[in-house]
Amino acid sequence: MADLRINERRLSADFAALNRIGSTGDGGVSRPALSLEDLEARAWFAERIEEGGFFVRDDDAGNLSGVLLCDNPDAKTLLIGSHLDTIPNGGCYDGSIGILAGLEVLRTVQEAGVTLPFHLEVINFTDEEGTWFSLLGSRSLTGRLPLGRLSARHGADGALRAALSRAGIDIDRLKLAKRDPETIAMYLELHIEQGNTLDRLGAQIGVVRGIVGRTTLEITFHGESGHSGTTDIHQRRDALQGAAMFITRLHLTVQDRFDGSVVNCGNLEVYPGTFNVVPSLARLSVEVRHVDAKALGELEVQVVELAQECAGRYSLLLEHQRGEHMDPAIMDDKIIDNIVQVANRFALRHTSTVSYAGHDAQPMSAFTPSGMIFVPSVGGISHNPAEKTHWADVVNGANVLLQTTLQAAQRFTD
Amino acid sequence: MADLRINERRLSADFAALNRIGSTGDGGVSRPALSLEDLEARAWFAERIEEGGFFVRDDDAGNLSGVLLCDNPDAKTLLIGSHLDTIPNGGCYDGSIGILAGLEVLRTVQEAGVTLPFHLEVINFTDEEGTWFSLLGSRSLTGRLPLGRLSARHGADGALRAALSRAGIDIDRLKLAKRDPETIAMYLELHIEQGNTLDRLGAQIGVVRGIVGRTTLEITFHGESGHSGTTDIHQRRDALQGAAMFITRLHLTVQDRFDGSVVNCGNLEVYPGTFNVVPSLARLSVEVRHVDAKALGELEVQVVELAQECAGRYSLLLEHQRGEHMDPAIMDDKIIDNIVQVANRFALRHTSTVSYAGHDAQPMSAFTPSGMIFVPSVGGISHNPAEKTHWADVVNGANVLLQTTLQAAQRFTD
């Protein structure tokens, strides 16, 4: 079993075929969740599952799986997951190599006639990227989909309902996708890093120890509009000045005082938004990430305190509201050990690392013991047609996934 | 003649009647240029002109006048101007008291049988506020309308053409509104201050010595988008961070080093504008005002240098472009003396002041000797339903306008 390797040539052919679905012609792909391209990719995946002689499984959240059943119908299931959807104009490694490598693991195990102590299931999760609602599929499967927030965001228009229905999903039945954690043995995921840590260190494998938690805050500065020329400059309550000072100081504060955290201000709306009127309102989203739950909480408090301070400086009123929140995820120690052992056996340079991107492993890790394997992203470029992982690294990653599965089977049997 | 006063009661009745046109029910009015409400105000004004027995005059820019003709058909014309249009949900003093006081001057002079050495014309300028193009009427009359910029801004849609045509204006004939400066004796305008200088000093009359020039700059910071979690924080080229630092430092620089100048950043657009993507582009308009042309030029250079510095700090590329520009306007010394003498004669507290708002007197002052009289705005509030000028101050302003006209006539005759 230790000699088993996935079929590189078959993996490469699959990769080429999948990349044609939603190709943007510049090396990238566009398969937003529930788009026609995403549906085409699912259909292609279903064909590969049937072609391999695996059991096709789907659920009420549109998650689509191929299952290699073991002899014991009451056995648990080892899940290998990832996603075929992409952001608009994304790269062709993000998500897809995880699915293709998982499929290869099933094929390789089946061809070798290996008997496993669990069912082996490769699962494509719906809407990992959040075209409609991030991690929709894995959050549904783990019973962690906040249905209230989903309908708050999409309740008014029928677009989500229509998109889901194209994929045969009934919004009112999403909750039925929940599975019983007692039936799951563990969860594994192979993914590109999307950052530049591995590339910078020259590591071939990243052993993920955790995924950062993420909190978004909606911050609104309320001032007073006025004539841009005649309003006394010492009496202006300029909402944009408050927001600008906040953005500058926030980034400095985080760099100085919150090691390992990452913050982003990705948007800013200004009202009334006319060059010759003093802005009365500036609204922005702040996203903070940290792998440590305590530090993430402290950072959130700090963001609000800093916003209060900047609002006070310009006599503005502050409104703040927590938006999305996801707890940090901790990977399972035993699976981490397995991955390290396999990487050592293969003599691959590996490093322990933290994921600053969200993944399906995030809800999964709170549901079942989970592990994640990273392969390097050249230059850390991702969510971009120029996203690239050297092919040798993809193959290494797939083989580490295979052998980690086999090691886990060994451990599971003992 | 020195005893002549306008008719307070008639002025008050006119003010009440005009305020009903476009009333927003909260003390404010909404008569954006060329709206149905603006057209109704013009029709009401035309009736008042006819009722007074004055000559009705209009031109190809839709400027509408009442003229008290003098005996000499070859005489020049003293223009008293202002505007009936407002911003959406504006106040009821801005513009309108200048028109109503001008009308009262004509009526009072006519009733007293005073013979003037010039025709006396009260003129309502089209679109002072810039609903379509600021100072459209006065810039057309003075031959200073930048037709290229007008069609650049409105060429694509037919909305301006349609709006102008509602007022009987043909866009291709705007340039025919130009008058010969040789036919104009001078220009006078009464307006509310819109700032709080007079109110703060307890002055009843502001003798305007100049109107600030204004330059707008379109500043764009170009960075690179990236995943908000995984992009190395030391390698981010975050366009919003550059823009935020620029806005904060710009206001500090202006306060510290450019006394008498006023700057505004009224809008900011961020792309792609998603909370979880590092912003690749941030675009804003910067508006700078100064009454001294040299200082205004230095300020413009400083804005660009500062933007370059902030762009460099975050490895961004800077794009900058001059938008609107209007030179500072200097009021005529002799008219200033006249206003001061009249205010002294009336024992009104007066102060020499600069206008930080644009006015029709701006293009007019480069065309003919011009003078402007300010009355106080309570608390400096303007462009707002709460805009207010005490009625006694309105009446004082109208009488100063009347007596300045008569003094000018005296001087003109000498």
Interface residues (C-beta under 8 A of the other chain):
Chain A: G130 E193 Q194 G195 N196 V212 R214 T216 S225 G226 H227 S228 G229 T230 T231 D232 I233 Q235 D238 L240 Q241 A243 A244 M245 F246 I247 T248 H251 Q255 V262 N264 C265 G266 N267 L268 V270 P272 G273 T274 F275 N276 V277 V278 P279 S285 E287 R289 G323 S355 Y356 A357 G358 G380 I381 S382 H383 N384
Chain B: G130 E193 Q194 G195 N196 V212 R214 T216 S225 G226 H227 S228 G229 T230 T231 D232 I233 Q235 D238 L240 Q241 A243 A244 M245 F246 I247 T248 H251 Q255 V262 N264 C265 G266 N267 L268 V270 P272 G273 T274 F275 N276 V277 V278 P279 S285 E287 R289 G323 S355 Y356 A357 G358 G380 I381 S382 H383 N384
